[in-house]
Amino acid sequence: MIKNYLTIAFRNLWKNKVFSLINIVGLAIGICASLIIFLIVQYDFSFDKFHKDRDRIYRVVSNFKFGGEAYHNSGVSAPIAINAGKSIAGLEIAAPFYLDGDTKVGIPNTSTGIPQIFKSQKGFVFADENYFKLVPYQWLVGSPKQSLKEPFQVVLTESRAKLYFPKVKYQDLVGKEIQFRDTTRATITGVVKDLDENTDFSFRIFMSRESLIPMRANWGRDLNQWDNTNSASQLMVKLSKGSSPAQVTRLINELYKKNHKPEPGDNSTTEYALQPLADIHFNSDYDNFDQRLAHKPTLYGLIAVASFLLILGCINFINLTTALSSQRAKEIGIRKTMGSSRMQLIFQFLSETLWVSLLASLVSILMAPALLKVFHDFIPEELHFNPLKQPQLILFIFLLTIFVSLLSGLYPAFILSRFPPALVLKNQAYVQTGQSRKAWLRKSLTVFQFVIAQFLVMATFLVAKQIHYSINRDLGFKKEAIIDFSLNWYEKDQGKKFVLADQIRSLPEVSSVSVASASPSSNNVNTSTLKYKDGKKEIESEVQIKFCDSNYYKLFDLKFLGGRPPRQTDTVTELAINETYAHTLGFKNATEAIGKSIEWWGHRLIPVVGVVADFHQRSLHEPIKPLLFASDKGNFYSMHVAFKPQTPGGAEWKNGISKIEKFWKQQFPNDDFDYEFLDATIAKFYQGEQHISSLLKWSTGLAIFISCLGLLGLVMYTTHLRTKEIGVRKVLGASVAQIFSLISRDFLKLVVIAFVISTPFAYWILHNWLNNFAYRTSMNWWVFAISGVGMLVLALLILGFQIIRAATVNPVKSLKTE
């Protein structure tokens, strides 16, 4: 019987090739998008699921308030990290560790005396045995209790051990030396297996925390600084059974308040909180450990896109199947007369749906590699589409095929199987019902298709408009034709960077050079809490700090509202502030701050000598924050180079960069030269929006394509059904334009109704999305109008092609069988 069902199903599909192709293509696109999005979503939501008792693991994070402004930091002060495990009840494990940036690793060579250098090694961290109690590494050599007990002991992961010592057995690595940043030597005491699961704990080199004081000059000072929070100082905790997060949070804050005595007039607040382990991979307020962050709204958006595309394909199937039902009415009547039960007929029609779903699934598997490129912005490098090695993917495809078969086929099967046999054999299946003319379900589903398509078109326009606004807005400083590159922070001879600056300054392609900290707009933000006393009250606020030489202001074309730039000195003797900081200090006229003094580190009073016009320090998501400029050569870690304008089609910048690299190699032969244009750096602030824009463009295109396929199928069916009517009208004198107007009117009404429904919904969603930006574009009426007109024109083209083709047929051919 099943074989018979499948045979008949295949014959019916082959008989209606065009409609079958429309159904298969529509479903294949939806299934394929679902496969890719399933991979992405499953990957991101699988992070750190392997931890034992993961629901009891948290990271301690810091939240601050200064003058009503909220700030977040993923780290804690050094005393909190050290004392939490000793002083807080309810903790089973307290694991402090200290993040370090990319590091240079040298492997001593006994034969040549010249170490083998591995540059920019990621995943360097200072840790102790508690870290390994929390994160379940498998130890191949050594033990957590002994391997990180003394200063300058280091543990490597298996991948790093193979990289640095490819021919040495792990047991023989113990006792060998490894060199960091040219000067620090450490002894290998253990090797652990790399974590195979998806995790944010992707560290590869573990130095004992006892090495912090000799390796980090400021760590000894930080040990007693309860109010000095550094994002590098991390604290993970595992709560004891029965302990509540609220209880532990309260005890941590009590420990801080007990040891930190705020000075009179201090209006800032510091609160510690527990961030669940499952939140670390997604929360941009605190970031993770310099790894890729996922964005939950984007993932939910991907799920919505997959659902929409899948539903659109299913709608096409339902619409076309119910539209063609009259052609199968006699078949159903004969089957019922011959004794077929309604359930058998339902199974028959569901088997046809299953055939379509299976074919669509096969097509979707073939399409998947191409669609992977569409979603490449969302796909991590480690993620690949390989069903043979991904059993969960095979299971998902199977379940999705069954789901699509039921979703697409159940309603048509019940509709087709209920036709009364006596009526259908007399061609009266629709007598007194009006169903063939109203077709309310098909119209409703078509409207729903175009509501989705029009919403996506509107969203695509507005997101692209906001990105263009963000990238092209005047940020308050010059950003074109400027490159930035980092200097070696650990270079002992600090004079080299100034020699390099002078060499670059001599190049004919270069207009200006500055040695400083970060550029005006950067993710690399240095902040501190500073005080201002006006004799009556004390104002304490969180302030961003940029250290720079005197060339910095001219290079970036920063405008002074009053005063002058600070003099270039070895230590901080003068300050310039932005107008937002001046207003924060209580000055209505920002220039009134000139001549006032701000309490600097060490309680020194430093005078303000200039006020800089506000500019955007980060993306337009964020408001402009208080900022000051100072000169301190010890904090110059970047170089900024502005080029002269290029001639059309010229290569001056390329030649200039090549010369700069040669000068770099003269001063820093062991360091890589990595530069980036400032405008490209600023564009990266909006990568999330650019990813959303890319997603919307492709999903909009696919949604429109599927919707238009469905519309084409319905128009083809309608024109076929009304072939004789068209012939009669032509014989009676109707023009092609009149026939087109008559038939297209009902379809165009559906597109207009979809526009009316989608516009307020789109306005509400997009207005809320724009609220994420402190500075945003306007929601112009033409964004919605263009979307509606565009869909109307597209529908007219589809309708026109098919209706005009039917209307131009010789009426003799249409009526010859009458």
C-alpha positions in Angstrom: 0.0 0.0 0.0 2.8 2.4 0.9 4.5 1.6 -2.4 1.2 2.4 -4.2 0.9 5.7 -2.3 4.4 6.8 -3.3 3.9 5.7 -6.9 0.7 7.8 -7.3 2.3 10.7 -5.5 5.2 10.7 -7.9 2.9 10.5 -10.9 0.9 13.5 -9.6 4.1 15.5 -9.0 5.3 14.7 -12.5 2.0 15.7 -14.0 2.1 19.2 -12.4 5.8 19.8 -13.0 5.8 23.6 -12.7 3.8 23.7 -9.5 5.9 20.9 -8.1 9.0 22.8 -8.9 7.7 25.9 -7.2 6.9 23.9 -4.1 10.3 22.1 -4.0 12.3 25.3 -4.5 10.3 27.3 -1.9 10.6 24.5 0.7 14.3 23.9 -0.2 15.3 27.5 0.5 13.5 27.4 3.9 15.0 24.1 4.9 18.5 25.1 3.7 18.3 28.3 5.7 17.1 26.4 8.7 20.0 23.9 8.5 22.6 26.7 8.4 21.0 28.7 11.1 20.5 25.5 13.3 24.3 25.0 13.0 25.0 28.6 14.1 22.5 28.8 16.9 23.4 25.3 18.2 27.1 26.2 18.2 26.7 29.4 20.2 24.3 28.0 22.7 26.6 25.0 23.4 29.4 27.1 24.9 30.6 25.9 28.3 27.9 23.3 28.7 30.4 20.7 29.7 31.2 22.2 33.1 30.1 20.1 36.1 27.6 22.0 38.2 27.7 24.9 35.7 24.6 26.4 37.2 26.7 27.2 40.4 29.6 28.8 38.5 29.7 32.6 38.2 32.1 35.4 37.3 32.3 38.4 39.7 31.9 41.6 37.8 31.9 45.3 38.7 29.3 48.0 38.2 29.9 51.7 38.8 27.9 54.9 38.8 29.5 58.3 38.5 27.2 61.3 38.2 24.3 59.2 37.2 26.2 57.4 34.4 26.5 53.6 34.7 29.8 51.8 33.8 30.5 48.1 33.7 33.7 46.1 34.0 34.3 42.4 33.7 37.2 42.5 36.3 37.5 43.2 40.0 40.0 45.0 42.1 43.1 42.9 43.1 42.1 42.8 46.9 38.7 41.4 46.0 40.2 38.7 43.8 42.7 37.7 46.5 40.4 37.8 49.6 37.1 36.5 48.2 38.1 32.8 48.7 39.3 33.5 52.3 36.6 35.8 53.5 33.3 34.9 51.7 31.2 32.1 53.1 29.2 30.1 50.5 32.0 29.7 48.0 33.2 26.2 47.1 35.9 27.5 44.8 37.3 31.0 44.2 39.5 31.1 41.2 41.3 34.5 40.5 43.3 34.8 37.3 44.9 37.6 35.4 44.6 38.1 31.7 47.5 39.2 29.6 47.6 40.3 26.0 49.3 38.7 23.1 52.8 37.8 24.0 56.1 36.9 22.3 57.4 33.4 23.1 61.0 32.3 22.7 62.3 28.8 22.8 66.0 28.7 23.7 68.3 27.0 21.2 71.3 25.4 22.8 73.2 24.8 19.6 73.0 28.4 18.1 72.2 30.3 21.3 69.5 32.2 19.3 66.0 31.5 20.6 63.2 30.5 18.2 60.6 33.3 18.3 56.9 32.8 18.2 55.2 36.2 17.9 51.7 37.3 19.0 50.8 34.2 21.0 47.3 34.4 22.3 45.8 32.9 25.4 48.4 33.9 28.0 47.0 34.0 31.6 48.3 34.0 35.2 46.5 31.3 37.1 46.8 28.9 40.1 45.4 25.5 41.1 41.9 26.9 41.8 41.5 27.7 38.2 42.0 24.1 37.3 39.6 23.0 39.9 37.0 25.1 38.2 37.8 24.3 34.5 38.1 20.6 33.9 41.4 20.2 32.0 42.9 16.7 31.7 46.5 16.7 33.0 49.0 14.9 30.8 52.0 15.8 32.8 52.2 17.5 36.2 49.4 18.4 38.7 47.5 21.6 39.5 48.7 21.6 43.1 52.4 21.6 42.3 52.8 22.9 38.7 51.7 26.5 39.5 52.9 26.9 43.0 56.2 28.9 42.6 57.0 32.1 40.6 58.0 31.5 36.9 56.3 28.1 36.6 54.4 27.6 33.4 51.9 25.0 32.1 51.2 24.6 28.4 48.3 23.1 26.6 48.9 20.1 24.3 48.6 22.2 21.2 51.2 24.8 22.4 53.6 22.0 23.6 53.5 20.5 20.1 54.0 23.9 18.5 57.0 24.9 20.6 58.6 21.5 21.1 57.3 19.3 18.1 59.7 16.4 18.7 59.8 16.3 22.5 57.7 13.9 24.6 55.5 15.6 27.2 57.3 13.9 30.1 60.6 15.3 28.8 59.2 18.9 28.7 59.2 19.2 32.5 62.2 21.4 33.5 62.7 23.0 30.1 62.8 26.7 29.9 60.6 29.0 27.9 61.1 32.8 27.3 58.5 35.5 27.3 58.9 39.0 25.9 62.7 38.6 25.4 63.6 38.9 29.1 61.4 36.7 31.3 62.4 33.0 31.6 60.0 30.4 33.1 60.2 26.6 33.7 57.7 24.2 32.2 56.1 22.2 35.0 53.1 20.6 33.2 51.0 19.9 30.1 47.2 19.8 29.9 45.0 18.5 27.1 43.2 21.2 25.1 39.5 21.5 25.8 37.6 19.8 23.0 34.2 21.4 23.8 33.1 24.8 22.8 34.3 27.2 25.5 35.3 30.8 26.1 38.2 29.5 28.3 40.5 29.2 25.4 43.8 29.9 27.2 46.9 28.1 26.0 49.7 29.3 28.3 49.3 29.3 32.1 51.9 31.2 34.2 51.7 30.9 38.0 50.0 33.8 39.7 53.0 34.1 42.0 54.8 35.5 38.9 52.6 38.6 38.8 54.6 40.8 41.2 58.0 40.3 39.5 56.4 40.4 35.9 53.9 43.2 36.4 55.4 46.2 38.0 52.0 47.7 39.1 50.6 44.5 40.6 52.3 45.0 43.9 50.8 48.5 44.2 47.3 47.2 43.1 47.2 44.6 46.0 45.9 47.2 48.4 43.9 49.3 46.0 40.3 48.4 46.7 39.0 51.0 44.3 41.3 50.3 41.4 39.4 47.9 39.0 41.3 46.3 36.1 39.4 44.2 33.5 42.5 41.9 33.4 41.9 40.9 37.0 39.2 38.2 36.8 37.5 36.2 39.5 35.4 33.1 38.8 33.6 31.4 41.7 31.7 28.2 42.3 29.0 28.5 44.9 28.6 25.8 47.6 25.5 23.7 47.4 22.6 25.5 49.1 24.3 29.0 48.7 22.3 31.6 46.8 23.8 34.1 44.4 22.0 36.9 46.2 23.6 35.9 49.5 27.2 35.7 48.0 26.7 39.0 46.2 25.7 40.7 49.4 28.8 39.3 51.2 31.2 40.4 48.5 29.8 43.9 48.6 30.1 44.0 52.4 33.7 42.9 52.1 34.3 45.8 49.7 32.5 48.4 51.9 34.4 47.2 55.0 37.8 47.8 53.5 37.1 50.8 51.2 36.6 54.1 53.0 35.2 56.7 50.5 36.5 60.2 50.9 34.1 63.0 51.8 32.1 64.2 48.9 32.6 61.0 46.9 29.3 60.6 45.0 30.3 57.4 43.1 29.0 53.9 43.8 30.6 50.5 43.3 28.6 47.3 43.3 29.8 43.8 42.6 27.5 41.3 40.9 27.6 37.6 39.9 27.4 36.9 36.2 26.2 33.4 35.4 28.6 31.2 33.4 26.0 30.8 30.6 25.9 34.6 30.2 29.6 35.1 29.6 29.4 34.2 25.9 26.7 36.7 25.2 27.0 39.7 27.4 28.7 42.7 25.7 28.5 44.8 28.9 31.3 42.7 30.4 32.8 40.9 27.3 34.4 37.5 27.7 38.1 36.7 27.5 39.0 38.4 24.3 37.1 35.8 22.3 34.2 36.0 19.9 31.0 37.2 21.6 27.7 36.0 20.4 24.7 38.3 20.3 21.4 36.8 21.5 19.1 39.2 19.6 21.0 38.3 16.4 20.6 34.6 17.1 16.9 35.0 17.8 16.7 37.1 14.6 18.4 34.2 12.7 15.8 31.8 14.1 13.0 34.2 13.0 14.5 34.4 9.5 14.6 30.6 9.2 11.1 30.3 10.5 9.8 32.9 8.1 11.5 31.3 5.1 10.2 27.9 6.1 6.7 29.2 6.6 6.7 31.0 3.3 7.6 27.7 1.5 4.9 25.9 3.4 2.4 28.6 2.5 3.2 28.2 -1.2 2.5 24.4 -0.9 -0.8 24.9 0.9 -1.9 27.7 -1.6 -1.1 25.7 -4.7 -2.4 22.4 -3.4 -5.8 23.8 -2.4 -5.9 25.8 -5.6 -5.4 22.7 -7.6 -7.9 20.7 -5.5 -10.7 21.1 -8.0 -8.6 19.2 -10.6 -8.4 16.2 -8.3 -12.0 16.2 -7.2 -13.1 13.4 -9.6 -10.1 11.3 -8.5 -11.2 11.7 -4.9 -14.8 10.9 -5.7 -13.8 7.7 -7.6 -11.5 6.6 -4.8 -14.3 7.1 -2.2 -16.8 5.2 -4.4 -14.3 2.3 -4.7 -14.1 2.1 -0.9 -11.2 4.3 0.2 -11.6 5.7 3.7 -10.9 9.3 4.5 -7.8 8.3 6.5 -6.4 6.4 3.5 -6.9 9.5 1.4 -5.2 11.7 4.0 -2.2 9.3 4.0 -2.2 9.4 0.2 -1.9 13.2 0.1 0.6 13.3 3.0 2.8 10.9 1.1 2.8 13.4 -1.8 3.8 16.1 0.7 6.5 13.8 2.0 7.9 13.3 -1.5 8.1 17.1 -2.0 9.7 17.5 1.4 12.3 14.8 0.7 13.2 16.3 -2.6 13.4 19.7 -1.0 15.7 18.4 1.7 18.0 16.8 -0.8 18.1 20.1 -2.8 18.7 22.0 0.5 21.7 19.8 1.3 23.2 20.6 -2.1 22.5 24.3 -1.6 23.9 24.5 1.9 27.6 25.2 0.9 26.5 28.2 -1.2 24.2 29.5 1.6 27.0 29.1 4.1 28.8 31.9 2.2 25.6 34.1 2.6 25.8 33.8 6.3 29.7 33.9 6.6 29.5 37.0 8.8 27.7 34.9 11.5 29.7 31.7 11.1 32.7 31.1 13.3 35.8 29.7 11.6 35.5 26.4 13.5 32.0 25.8 12.1 31.5 23.6 9.0 28.6 21.9 7.2 29.4 18.2 7.1 26.3 15.9 7.7 28.4 12.7 7.6 30.4 13.9 10.7 27.6 15.7 12.4 24.9 13.2 13.6 22.9 16.0 15.2 22.5 17.6 11.8 21.2 14.4 10.2 18.7 14.1 13.1 17.7 17.7 12.6 17.2 17.2 8.8 15.0 14.1 9.5 12.8 15.9 12.1 12.6 19.0 9.9 11.5 16.9 6.9 8.7 15.3 9.0 7.7 18.7 10.5 7.5 20.4 7.1 5.6 17.5 5.6 3.0 17.8 8.4 2.9 21.6 8.4 2.5 21.7 4.6 0.4 18.7 4.0 -2.1 18.3 6.9 -4.5 21.1 5.9 -4.6 20.3 2.2 -5.0 16.6 3.0 -8.0 17.2 5.2 -9.6 19.6 2.7 -9.1 17.3 -0.3 -10.3 14.1 1.6 -13.6 15.6 2.7 -15.1 16.1 -0.8 -18.5 14.3 -1.0 -18.2 11.6 -3.8 -21.8 12.2 -5.1 -21.2 15.9 -5.6 -17.7 15.8 -7.1 -18.8 13.2 -9.7 -21.4 15.7 -10.9 -18.9 18.6 -10.9 -20.8 20.1 -7.9 -18.0 20.0 -5.3 -18.4 23.7 -4.6 -22.1 24.1 -5.2 -23.7 26.5 -2.6 -20.4 26.9 -0.9 -18.8 29.8 -2.8 -15.4 28.4 -1.8 -13.9 28.5 -5.2 -14.6 32.2 -5.5 -13.8 33.4 -2.0 -10.7 31.4 -1.5 -10.3 33.2 1.8 -7.5 31.0 3.1 -5.3 31.4 0.0 -5.8 35.1 0.1 -5.0 35.3 3.9 -1.8 33.2 3.4 -0.7 35.3 0.4 -1.2 38.5 2.5 0.9 36.9 5.3 3.7 36.2 2.8 3.8 39.7 1.6 3.6 41.1 5.2 6.8 39.3 6.0 8.5 40.3 2.7 7.5 44.0 3.1 8.6 44.1 6.7 12.0 42.7 5.7 12.3 45.3 2.8 11.6 48.2 5.2 14.0 46.8 7.8 16.7 46.5 5.2 16.3 50.1 4.0 16.4 51.5 7.6 19.3 49.5 8.8 21.4 50.5 5.8 20.4 54.1 6.3 21.5 54.0 10.0 24.9 52.4 9.0 25.4 55.0 6.4 24.6 57.7 8.9 26.9 56.3 11.5 29.9 55.9 9.2 29.5 59.2 7.4 28.5 61.4 10.4 31.0 64.1 11.3 32.6 62.6 14.4 34.3 65.8 15.4 37.8 64.9 14.2 39.7 64.0 11.0 39.6 60.2 10.3 40.6 60.0 6.6 44.1 59.0 5.4 45.4 58.2 8.9 47.0 54.9 10.0 47.5 53.7 13.5 49.9 51.0 14.8 50.8 49.8 18.3 54.3 50.2 19.8 56.1 47.6 21.8 54.9 48.3 25.4 57.7 46.2 26.9 60.6 47.8 24.9 63.2 48.9 27.4 64.7 51.6 25.1 61.7 54.0 25.0 63.7 56.4 22.9 63.3 54.2 19.8 59.7 55.2 19.3 60.7 58.9 19.0 63.5 58.0 16.6 60.9 56.1 14.5 58.6 59.1 14.6 61.3 61.4 13.3 62.2 59.0 10.5 58.6 58.7 9.4 58.1 62.5 9.6 60.9 62.9 7.0 58.9 61.0 4.4 57.5 63.1 1.5 54.2 61.1 1.6 53.6 62.0 5.3 52.0 65.2 6.5 52.1 64.6 10.3 53.1 62.1 13.0 52.0 61.7 16.6 53.2 59.4 19.4 50.4 58.9 21.8 47.9 56.5 23.3 44.7 55.6 21.5 43.2 57.5 18.6 40.2 59.9 19.3 37.8 57.1 18.6 38.9 53.7 19.8 37.8 50.6 21.7 41.0 50.9 23.7 39.8 53.1 26.5 41.8 54.2 29.5 39.6 55.5 32.3 40.1 56.7 35.9 38.2 58.3 38.7 39.3 61.9 39.2 38.2 64.7 41.6 37.5 68.4 41.3 37.0 70.7 44.3 35.6 74.1 43.9 35.9 75.1 47.5 32.2 74.2 48.3 31.8 70.7 47.0 33.8 67.9 45.6 32.9 66.4 42.2 34.2 62.9 41.5 33.6 61.4 38.1 34.8 58.7 35.8 37.0 60.2 33.1 38.5 58.8 29.9 42.2 59.7 29.5 44.3 60.1 26.3 48.0 60.7 26.6 49.5 62.4 23.5 52.2 64.6 22.2 51.6 68.2 20.9 51.2 66.9 17.3 48.1 64.9 18.2 45.6 67.8 18.1 46.7 69.1 14.7 46.9 65.6 13.2 43.3 64.8 14.1 42.1 68.4 13.6 40.7 68.7 17.1 39.2 72.1 17.7 39.8 74.1 20.9 37.0 76.1 22.3 39.5 78.0 24.4 43.0 77.8 25.8 45.8 75.7 24.3 47.1 72.2 24.2 49.2 70.9 27.2 52.9 71.2 26.8 54.7 68.0 25.8 56.5 66.7 28.9 57.7 63.4 30.4 55.1 63.6 33.2 51.7 65.1 33.5 51.9 68.9 34.3 48.9 70.3 32.4 45.5 69.0 31.2 43.1 69.7 28.4 39.5 68.6 28.8 36.5 68.2 26.5 33.4 70.3 26.9 31.3 67.4 28.3 33.8 67.1 31.2 33.6 70.8 31.7 29.8 70.6 32.0 30.1 67.6 34.3 32.2 69.8 36.6 29.4 72.3 36.7 30.6 75.0 34.2 27.8 76.2 31.9 30.3 77.9 29.7 33.0 75.2 29.1 35.8 77.6 28.8 35.3 78.7 32.4 37.1 75.5 33.4 40.4 76.9 32.1 42.7 77.8 35.0 40.9 75.4 37.4 42.8 72.3 38.8 41.9 68.7 38.9 43.2 66.3 41.5 45.5 63.8 39.7 46.9 60.5 40.9 49.0 61.0 44.1 46.7 64.0 45.1 48.6 66.4 42.8 46.6 69.4 41.5 47.0 69.7 37.8 45.8 72.9 36.0 43.4 72.8 33.0 44.9 74.9 30.2 42.5 74.1 27.3 39.0 72.9 26.4 38.5 70.7 23.3 35.2 70.6 21.4 33.3 67.4 21.9 33.9 64.5 19.5 32.6 60.9 19.5 35.1 58.6 21.4 33.4 55.4 20.4 30.4 54.3 18.3 27.2 56.2 18.0 25.6 53.7 20.3 27.2 55.6 23.2 26.9 59.2 24.3 30.0 61.4 24.5 31.8 60.9 27.9 34.0 63.1 30.0 37.5 63.1 28.6 40.9 64.7 29.3 44.2 64.9 27.5 47.7 64.9 29.1 51.3 64.4 28.1 53.1 61.5 29.6 55.8 59.7 27.5 55.5 56.6 29.6 52.0 56.1 28.4 52.6 56.5 24.6 51.9 53.1 23.1 50.6 54.0 19.7 51.8 55.9 16.6 49.4 57.8 14.3 50.5 58.8 10.8 48.6 61.2 8.5 49.3 61.0 4.8 49.2 63.8 2.3 46.4 63.5 -0.3 47.0 61.0 -3.1 47.0 61.8 -6.8 44.1 60.1 -8.7 45.1 56.5 -9.2 48.4 57.1 -7.3 50.2 54.8 -5.0 51.7 57.3 -2.6 50.1 55.8 0.5 51.2 52.3 -0.4 54.8 53.5 -1.0 54.7 55.5 2.3 53.5 52.5 4.3 56.3 50.3 2.7 58.9 52.9 3.8 57.4 53.1 7.3 57.7 49.3 7.6 61.4 49.5 6.7 62.0 52.1 9.4 60.0 49.9 11.8 62.2 46.9 11.2 65.3 49.0 11.8 64.0 50.0 15.3 62.0 46.8 16.2 63.5 43.9 14.2 61.7 41.2 16.2 58.3 42.7 16.1 55.6 42.6 13.4 54.4 45.8 11.8 50.6 45.8 11.9 48.7 48.9 11.0 45.1 49.8 10.3 43.5 52.8 8.7 41.5 54.8 11.2 38.3 55.0 9.1 38.4 51.2 8.8 38.7 50.9 12.6 35.7 53.1 13.1 33.7 51.1 10.5 34.3 48.0 12.7 32.3 49.7 15.5 29.2 48.8 13.4 30.1 45.2 12.5 27.0 44.0 14.3 24.8 46.3 12.3 26.6 45.4 9.1 26.0 41.7 9.9 22.3 42.5 10.5 22.2 44.4 7.2 23.8 41.5 5.3 21.3 39.1 7.0 18.4 41.3 6.1 19.5 41.7 2.5 19.7 38.0 1.9 16.7 37.0 3.9 14.7 39.8 2.2 15.8 38.5 -1.2 14.9 34.9 -0.4 11.6 35.9 1.2 10.6 38.0 -1.9 11.7 35.2 -4.2 9.6 32.6 -2.4 6.6 35.0 -2.1 6.8 35.8 -5.8 7.1 32.1 -6.7 3.9 31.5 -4.8 2.2 34.5 -6.5 3.4 33.2 -9.9 1.9 29.8 -9.2 -1.5 31.3 -8.2 -1.6 33.5 -11.2 -0.7 30.6 -13.5 -3.5 28.6 -11.9 -6.0 31.4 -12.1 -5.3 32.2 -15.7 -5.5 28.5 -16.6 -8.9 28.3 -14.7 -10.2 31.3 -16.5 -8.9 30.5 -20.0 -12.3 30.2 -21.6 -13.6 33.3 -19.8 -10.6 35.3 -21.2 -11.4 33.9 -24.7 -15.1 34.9 -24.4 -14.2 38.4 -23.2 -11.8 38.8 -26.1 -14.5 37.7 -28.6 -16.9 40.2 -27.1 -14.3 43.0 -27.6 -12.3 43.2 -24.3 -8.8 44.6 -24.7 -5.6 43.0 -23.2 -5.5 46.0 -20.7 -9.0 45.4 -19.6 -8.4 41.7 -19.0 -5.2 42.5 -17.2 -7.0 45.0 -14.9 -9.8 42.5 -14.2 -7.6 39.6 -13.2 -4.8 41.5 -11.5 -7.1 43.6 -9.3 -7.7 40.9 -6.7 -4.0 40.1 -6.4 -2.9 43.7 -6.1 -5.4 44.3 -3.3 -3.6 41.6 -1.4 -0.2 43.4 -1.8 -1.8 46.7 -0.6 -3.4 45.0 2.4 0.0 43.5 3.3 1.6 46.9 3.1 -1.1 48.4 5.4 -0.5 45.6 8.0 3.3 45.6 7.8 3.9 49.3 8.0 2.9 50.0 11.7 4.5 46.7 12.8 7.7 47.6 11.0 7.6 51.2 12.4 7.3 49.9 16.0 10.1 47.3 15.7 12.5 49.6 13.9 11.9 52.5 16.2 12.8 50.3 19.2 16.0 49.2 17.3 17.1 52.8 16.6 16.7 53.5 20.3 19.9 51.5 20.8 21.8 54.4 19.3 22.5 57.6 21.2 22.7 59.3 17.8 20.5 58.0 15.1 19.0 58.7 11.7 15.4 59.7 11.1 12.6 57.4 10.2 11.5 59.0 6.9 8.2 58.2 5.4 9.9 57.4 2.0 11.5 54.3 3.6 8.1 52.8 3.9 6.7 54.2 0.7 9.6 52.9 -1.4 9.1 49.5 0.2 5.4 49.4 -0.6 5.8 50.8 -4.2 8.7 48.4 -4.9 6.6 45.3 -3.9 3.6 46.6 -5.9 5.8 47.1 -9.0 7.3 43.6 -8.6 3.9 42.1 -8.2 2.7 43.9 -11.3 5.6 42.5 -13.3 4.9 39.0 -12.2 1.1 39.4 -12.9 1.7 41.2 -16.1 4.0 38.5 -17.6 1.5 35.7 -17.0 -1.8 37.5 -17.5 -0.7 39.3 -20.7 0.6 36.0 -22.0 -2.8 34.4 -21.4 -4.7 37.4 -22.7 -2.8 37.4 -26.0 -3.7 33.8 -26.9 -5.9 33.4 -29.9 -9.5 33.1 -28.5 -10.2 30.3 -31.0 -7.8 28.1 -29.2 -9.4 28.9 -25.9 -12.9 28.2 -27.1 -12.4 25.3 -29.5 -13.4 22.6 -27.0 -16.5 24.5 -25.9 
